[in-house]
Amino acid sequence: MEKVVRTCARMAKDEAGSTAIEYALIGTLVSVAIIVGAIALGDQLGVMYSDLASKFK
């Protein structure tokens, strides 16, 4: 049991893992923002091209 406690204490002091997790979370948030923006832009472009196409008919 003492070995488990020492291992947990050592892991709590190690900041390299937490830094990697923070960068992963930032990357995930940026990815989600890009996806949401692309979806919104895609919808707007679809409406714009549909309006343009209807004017040529």
C-alpha positions, -999 to +999 in steps of 0.1 A: +000+000+000+029+023+007+042+018-028+008+030-042+009+061-020+044+069-031+035+064-068+005+087-065+025+114-047+052+112-074+026+115-102+009+144-085+043+163-084+050+156-121+038+185-142+047+171-176+016+150-178-007+179-169+009+201-195+003+176-222-033+173-211-037+211-212-023+213-247-046+184-258-076+203-244-066+235-261-062+216-294-096+200-290-112+234-284-095+249-314-107+219-335-143+223-323-142+260-331-129+253-366-156+227-372-184+249-360-171+278-381-169+256-412-204+243-407-218+278-403-199+291-433-209+261-454-246+267-446-243+304-455-225+296-488-252+270-496-279+296-492-259+322-512-254+298-541-290+287-541-302+323-543-277+330-571-288+299-590-325+308-586-318+342-602-304+326-633-334+303-639 
